[in-house]
């Protein structure tokens, strides 16, 4: 699936990014790639307590814990 995403990296400038996306309608949470966040200067906030990740088979995710959130603007 290809989607267009509107980003407000500094809450003043609208930036539209076209990308390929995978949608998991049964997922418990929405996640975004850290490299995409850095490349597009998406603002983040550090979580007070990291979130541990587990894969569908119960194993611990190799990428580690979630340390930041990216607040969304609608």
C-alpha positions in Angstrom: 0.0 0.0 0.0 1.3 3.5 -0.8 0.1 6.4 1.4 0.8 10.1 1.8 1.6 11.3 5.3 1.4 15.0 6.3 4.1 15.8 8.9 4.3 18.9 11.0 7.9 18.5 12.3 8.1 21.9 13.9 4.4 22.6 14.2 4.7 25.3 11.6 5.7 23.8 8.3 3.6 21.2 6.6 5.6 18.5 4.9 4.0 15.7 2.8 5.9 12.4 2.5 4.9 9.6 0.2 5.9 6.1 1.4 5.1 2.4 1.3 3.3 1.2 4.4 2.2 -2.1 5.9 -1.0 -2.0 7.9 -1.8 -4.5 10.6 -5.4 -3.9 11.5 -5.0 -6.4 14.4 -2.0 -4.8 16.0 -2.1 -3.6 19.6 -0.2 -0.4 18.9 1.1 1.6 16.0 4.9 1.8 15.5 7.1 3.9 13.3 10.7 3.2 12.2 13.3 5.2 14.1 15.3 5.9 10.9 12.1 7.4 9.3 11.6 9.6 12.4 15.2 10.9 12.3 15.2 11.4 8.5 12.0 13.4 8.6 12.8 15.3 11.8 9.6 14.1 13.6 9.5 15.4 17.2 9.6 12.8 19.9 9.3 12.6 23.7 11.1 10.2 25.9 8.9 7.7 27.7 9.2 7.7 31.5 9.3 3.9 31.4 10.5 2.0 28.3 8.1 -0.5 26.7 9.4 -4.1 26.2 8.6 -5.7 22.8 7.8 -9.3 22.0 7.3 -10.9 18.7 4.3 -13.0 17.7 6.1 -16.1 18.8 6.8 -14.7 22.2 10.5 -14.0 21.7 12.0 -10.7 22.7 12.3 -8.3 19.8 15.9 -7.8 18.6 15.5 -4.0 18.1 15.1 -3.6 21.9 12.6 -1.5 23.9 10.5 1.5 22.8 12.1 4.5 24.4 10.3 7.4 22.7 6.9 8.4 21.4 6.0 10.6 18.4 3.0 12.7 19.3 0.5 12.9 16.5 -1.3 16.0 15.3 -4.7 15.7 13.7 
